[in-house]
Amino acid sequence: MNKNTLALKKTNASLVYVSNKANLTEFKTSLDTVQQATARKVSRA
């Protein structure tokens, strides 16, 4: 549980950075990539 919470905090910080730096299309692509990576990590756990 704690590891997942920490991972989510890191993900949220990354998404804030991406949203500040990238246009909407790039943000959407990054968000999709993050969600896919998160899904893979969760399915492995």
N, C-alpha and C positions, 0 to 999 in steps of 0.2 A: 504493500500500500504506500509506504513512504517513498520508495523508488519511483512509483508511478506518479506520485504527486510532484516530486522533484522534476521528473521528465516533462510533466505538463507545464510547470513553471518556466522551464527552459524553452519549451515550444512556444509559449505565449510571448516570451521576450523576443524570440526570433521572429515571430509574426509581426510584432510591433515594429521591429527594425525593417522588415521587408515592406510593410505597408507604408512606412515613412520614405523608403528609398526607391520603391518600384512603382510603375504604373499599374492600373487595375488588372490588366491581362497577366502581367508577370506575377502579381500577387496571387491571382487565382491559380496559376500554374504551381507556384510555390506551396500554396495551401493544399492543393491536391497531392503534391509530392509528400508533404508532411503527413497528411492523413493516411496515405498508403504506407509510409514507413512506420507510422504508429500502429497501424493495423497489423503489420508483419511482426512488430515487436510484441504486441499483445498476444497474437496467435502462438508465438514461440513460448511465451511465459507459462 
